[in-house]
Amino acid sequence: MLRNLFSSQTNNLSPEETLELANKHLELARKEDDIAKRLEVINRAKSLLKDTENIFASKNVKDPTLSEGIANAYHEHGRLLNDLGHHSKAKKSHNKAEKWGYVEVVDRNDGSSHPLGKNDTGKPTPNKDVMQIQQKIFDQNITPPVAKYALPKPNELVTSTPQLAYCLSLLHPSMISVEGLDQSERDWLQDGTIDFDEKERLLKMATDLVRAFAQDELKKPDVVAEVVSLAAVLVPDDFRGLLQAFVDGIDQSMLLETHLLNGFSQLIRNAPQGCVDTDDLVKILKLLNARLKNTHKQSARHTYRLASTISQVLDSMVDCQVKGLSREQLHEPLSDYLKELQQNPDPYLVYQAAYAYQALQYIPDDETILQSMMRRTGKAVQGISGVVSAVKALDLVEFIEGLQDIQQGLTGAEKAIELVSDAYLNAAALAKNGQELLASLKEGFNFKHKGSWYPALRGLDRLVQEGRFADFERLAREAPCQQDPAFRWGVCLRLGEIAANNIWDLKIRKYAFNFLRQLYEDNANNGQQVNIRQWIFCILNQLAESFEDIVEGSADELLQEARANGDSGKGNLYYGYSLVQHHQMVTPPPMKFPLLDRVQNKSDVEAPLLKLRLERLNDRSSNVYISPRAKATPRATDDFDLTAKVHEFLDSDGKVFLLLGNSGAGKSAFCRALEINLWDNYEINGRIPLFIYLPEFERSEQDLIAKKLRKVDFTDRQILELRSYREFILICDGYDESQQIRNLYMSNRLNQPGEWRAKMVISCRAEYCGVDYKDCFRPTDRNGGGDTGQFQEAIISPFNQNQIQDYIEQY
């Protein structure tokens, strides 16, 4: 059938018949699994569409039905190309579709999109999606991922604070059912592992950790990040104690620390339900208001963090339906301070102040439309630990209707509409001068009226939290405030955060990046909002610099396009107030756990490890080194890169790698180079490379790792800590020189219960080995049998001509 269609001729066909043939090709393309064949069918469909256009033009008649059919076919052609990643070609097809009168609307009942020429009344239907992006980006909603960790046995030390948070989330009162848990979680909860004493031990550990934070005078960034990771699973008394510790830290610090404000924002955002009352929020707001008054004329970075933290508190106050806020003592002074920030030259600070100002406008109302709407659609799921709560999901259709109610019911709505309209007209006529651009931006961030963009952004946050990305896109397209500059800015920031957050699947992150890029390329609409392109340009540029996995080489193309459009010059205005200075796309998870170590009386081992790393790297040889090649056996004809082979072994389940070679073949040089390479790539809490020259140790058949660690100044307590919780890569050189005959892997009981966990790379002269030499190296079980997959070997090959030439050139 496919061959028949390809051989079809369009001669003597009517335009209707040619269009029908093109649509058949598009239908075949949708069903074709082979990508190459699908692209071939798509290209044939385009050729048929061109024939349709030519035949239609030659008839010199007007046919609205046929025009609509051509428009729909071109749109489908573009969608198929976009799915294959041919975005530039897809855009041309979509432009063709628009030329032929294509219009897309979104059905409010089911969220589906469809082409539409006329409505039931026969009149043209306006496009509700003002963003003018024809194809959908996010194809579905997903279940938010939950970070999982190994579950500890009774009285076993906890390895990280996020692991403790994970355990407590499973023990949380909201976890009334094991439905949805995996088998290991069910076993941990149901097989008697968690009795009353073990549960109390974990809860007490969290309490002690909060107390340790309160007593910590410096409250460095790693300590703040660590304690905040527990916030969502703390019992009320512990949470309030932690809240008080943060309040005291902010109130008493002479120099306001931005990481403390960051942590406080996360704490408020992840507060367990019922742990913060309205009086707490009012007192906190008064404190932050006072700090803002004393700080707002100083560092923009500190002021931004203060405004951001105030926004989090105000969000919580809106959710809690706080009433009776003193207008004279708090509401008006805070409003005035936020309005003053409108004159700040930093656009990011202006946006954050506008957001806080809008949140403040929703607090005094007694059961406002927003509160009623949020109450009807359910409260947000709190927490970062993945606690599953039985809450009603946000009803998107009802939410959008609620936004329309707010938009229509706003006081002074006519003035607000007039103001926004003026802002667009002004933006369209802007010159390229940066100050004029900034002036337009400030005008767009409205400090005069309550707007619906604030609750719309809250709705977007809720949808992201629930993993409802298709609904996120629909709300971004359909919100009645979608043309508001502040709403656009907020959408762009949220897309940037999604793209940067590796908790989401790579596909979702790429979708977010592509959404941003298409917003940037949306000339039809953004041509009227010149500043939007600058905002998106800066976010895309930051993503391109820091997150190459989602950009896939498109950054250079984007920057070249920006220079051609003159956007890079105008973007300099925003580089002066870089988003990096203020707004972290993603708050990184804690990597160190000093509070947990303190609570569990764990010895600090990372500092001496880093010292050892520095010593070993400084001791690296300056001699010429050529990476050797090796063979599986002396008689093998094929050789391979030895470094790559050993790294492959280290990533496998193998336990011992034996390196053979004649005297002077380069075994020792390779072992030392391997150690340096592993230290170069060492990460905190990662596997520890340990080079051991065996002739230096007597009785190396026992306690070899501990002997080496003592020699490099580790204490017995630190050695015990490393034995219990860390993994090693032992690089043992000179087995033959130590006159060994024992199996060091087995005699040191490596990877036995309660013993050292390690992989071993060990070198030996080939002539030292007897017929049964493998018995001296390979792991065996209790019965003397061995798993061949756990033992690998290689023999170093003599230098080839290329290696010799390389050595001469480097020498």
Protein Blocks (a to p, Z undefined) as FASTA:
>chain_A
ZZmmmmpcfehiafklmmmmmmmmmmmmmmpmblklmmmmmmmmmmmmmmmmmmmmmnop
acfklmmmmmmmmmmmmmmmmmnopamlmmmmmmmmmmnopacdddfknopacddfbdfk
opacddfblnopabafblcdcdddddddddddehiacfbfklmmmmmmmmpmklmbfghi
afklmmmmmnomacfklmmmmmmmmmmmmmmmmmpmnlpaklmmmmmmmmmmccfklmmm
mmmmmmmmmmmpmbacfklmmmmmmmmmmgcehiacfklmmmmmmmmmmmmmmmmmmcfk
lmmmmmmmmmmmmmmmmmnopghiafklmmmmmmmmmmmmmmpcblklmmmmmmmmmmmm
mmmpghifklmmmmmnopadedjeopacddddddfklmmmmmmmmmmmpghklmmmmmmm
mmmmmmmmpcfbfklmmmmmmmmmcckbccfklmmmmmmmmmmmnopaklmmmmmmmomk
lmpmklmmmmmmmmmmmmmmmkbcfklmmmmmmmmmmmmmmmmlmmmmmmlmmmmmmmmm
mmmmmmmmlnnoplmmmmmmmmmnommmmmmmmmmmgfklmmcfbacddfbdfklmmmno
pacfklmmmmmmmmmmmmpcfbdcddddddfbfklmbdcdfklmmmmmmmmmbfbdcddd
dehilmmmmmmmmmmmmmmmpcehiacdddddfklpghklgoklmmmmmmnopafklmmm
mmmmpccddddehklmnopabdfklmnopaiahiacddddddddfklpcfklmmmmpccd
fkopacfklpccdddddddfklmmmmmmmZZ
